[in-house]
Amino acid sequence: MSNQLEIVEAQALKLTAEERAQLADRLITSLFEDNEIENAWAAEVERRIEEIESGRALEYERALALLCDHPHLGAPWRNGRRRFPLRKFPYSIVYYVRGEEIRVIALAHHRRRPSYWSGRK
């Protein structure tokens, strides 16, 4: 590490956690073109709005609430996992039950990349 970098690092570590977070955000942002980051966030915001407006987010929440009340409602599937299809969308919640806990592994689309998540535990 260069001497100048060590001096900057020592000074940065004296900042509060909030100030360090702001500095880190500025440094990371400086690595990319401003438009690239703004465009990516704008696309993400649009995607999230579309999920909410379409009802997909609410359907997922409804399904999770149902599974919390009835963990074995999903059909038994592979390797001790269970699969619960959403009613209005071509997705299934893939999960497993361990004692009182439900662990969601994936929100799997029925046709697109059907097993991309299969290595998750």
Buried (B, 14 or more C-beta within 10 A) or exposed (E): EEEEEEEEEEEEEEEEEEEEEEBEEEEEEEEEEEEEEEEEEEEEEEEEEEBEEEEBBEBBEBBBEBBEEEBEEBEEBEEEBBBBBBEEBEBBBBBBBEEEEBEBBBBBEEEEEEEEEEEEE
